[in-house]
């Protein structure tokens, strides 16, 4: 019996010219990772072979040729350039709130006003979220410099 796929927890932040994404799945094995125009798709397995899958339509276009990623034992970090260097009011094209997509407050630029992102939903101090390690992009490397475990 095949287990149903789950949405991974995704953290995002931005700079004027770049988008920072973190897929918070431990021991992730990436099966599919694709950026095309304003579309993003991901499919992967965690250490217990649970399938995680997501497909998103970004607010605007990104340049797939500029993707930099880093795999850690806790998450997959990605930095990709926007085609047009502008601040996005939100991550997704539509205004639908996804409970598994969160703003990565640790990677917002200094002096950035989070209220400019609009209604961010429930930002309460949930005990469940206290156990989550907050991702950072300090270890982001060029894709060519990243080695895969077991390759």
Secondary structure, DSSP 8 states (H G I E B T S, - for coil): -----B--EEEEEE-SSEEEEEEE-TT-EEEEEEEETTEEEEEEE-TT--EEEEEEEBSS-B-GGG-EEEE-SS-EEEEEEBSS----SSSBSS----TTEEE-GGGS-TT--GGGG------S--HHHHTS----STT--BGGG---TT-
